[in-house]
């Protein structure tokens, strides 16, 4: 396993364990998140959101290209489990950006 996949997998592991300090250590300070329902800039801002949401991740498949890692995973968001793809752009052992895509309709149809 290369270090690129390792940092992304460790990040997911730390989120699942609710070890948000270690999760943040996987992110570059200028980390950027872009998702279906919004975006965030800054590692600490993103991690503060994760502390509130406490999602749990089940990695189904991993793809790599250069330093980039893409996961297909199920995200348990509490009342719903959503099939999601996350693209992690990694440079120098840190996650610099995450782009997430999923079908938001199950979350919007309450």
C-alpha positions in Angstrom: 0.0 0.0 0.0 1.5 3.4 -0.9 1.5 6.3 1.5 -1.1 8.2 -0.6 -3.7 5.6 0.0 -2.6 5.2 3.6 -3.1 8.9 4.5 -6.6 8.8 3.0 -7.5 5.6 4.7 -6.1 6.8 8.0 -8.2 9.9 7.6 -11.4 7.8 7.2 -10.3 5.6 10.1 -9.8 8.6 12.4 -13.2 10.0 11.4 -14.9 6.6 12.2 -13.1 6.6 15.6 -14.1 10.2 16.2 -10.5 11.0 16.7 -10.8 14.4 15.1 -7.4 15.7 16.1 -5.7 12.9 14.3 -8.1 13.3 11.3 -7.1 17.0 11.1 -3.4 16.0 11.1 -4.0 14.3 7.7 -5.2 17.5 6.2 -3.2 20.4 4.8 -4.1 23.7 6.7 -5.5 25.2 3.5 -7.6 22.1 2.8 -10.7 22.6 0.6 -13.9 20.6 0.5 -16.4 20.7 -2.3 -19.6 18.7 -2.1 -23.1 18.4 -3.4 -24.6 20.5 -0.6 -21.8 23.0 0.1 -18.1 23.7 0.4 -15.6 24.6 3.1 -12.1 26.1 3.2 -9.6 25.3 5.9 -8.9 22.1 7.7 -10.1 23.2 11.1 -13.4 24.5 9.7 -14.0 21.2 8.0 -13.1 19.2 11.1 -15.4 21.3 13.2 -18.3 20.3 10.9 -17.3 16.6 11.1 -17.3 16.8 14.9 -21.0 17.8 14.7 -22.0 15.3 12.0 -20.1 12.2 13.2 -20.6 10.4 9.9 -19.3 6.8 9.7 -17.7 5.5 6.5 -17.6 2.0 4.9 -15.0 1.9 2.1 -16.3 -0.3 -0.7 -13.6 0.4 -3.4 -10.4 2.3 -3.7 -8.9 3.8 -6.9 -5.6 5.6 -7.2 -4.0 7.8 -9.9 -0.7 9.3 -9.1 -1.1 10.9 -5.7 -4.9 11.1 -6.0 -7.2 8.6 -4.2 -10.9 8.0 -4.9 -13.1 6.0 -2.7 -16.6 4.6 -3.3 -18.1 4.4 0.2 -21.3 4.2 2.1 -21.6 7.1 4.5 -23.9 6.5 7.5 -25.4 9.9 8.1 -27.5 8.8 11.1 -30.9 8.2 9.6 -29.6 7.5 6.1 -26.8 5.6 4.5 -25.7 7.3 1.2 -23.5 5.8 -1.5 -20.9 8.4 -2.2 -17.7 8.9 -4.1 -14.8 11.0 -2.6 -11.8 12.3 -4.6 -8.9 13.0 -2.3 -6.1 15.2 -3.8 -2.9 14.4 -1.9 0.4 16.3 -2.0 3.4 15.7 0.2 1.5 13.2 2.4 -1.4 15.6 3.2 -4.9 15.8 1.8 -5.2 19.2 0.1 -8.7 18.8 -1.3 -11.7 16.5 -1.2 -14.5 16.5 -3.8 -17.6 14.5 -2.9 -20.5 13.5 -5.2 -23.7 11.6 -4.3 -27.4 11.6 -5.1 -28.8 14.1 -2.5 -32.5 13.2 -3.0 -32.7 10.8 0.0 -31.5 13.7 2.2 -33.9 16.2 0.7 -37.0 14.1 0.8 -37.7 14.1 4.5 
